[in-house]
């Protein structure tokens, strides 16, 4: 998987999979995976992790 060198910011979420690419909310690609299921899984995990991080911030 190729990856962007810049860290993701809260405004970048939710991320989504578009084919083999994972994109930020503004459509900027942040990673390319080997296949579609991996892209979907990575996007879902990133979104869940960010949601958990936001929840912890308010707890």
Secondary structure, 3 states (H helix, E strand, C coil): CEECCCCCCHHHCCCEEECCEEECCCCCEEEECCCHHHHHHHHHHHHHHHHHHHHHHHC
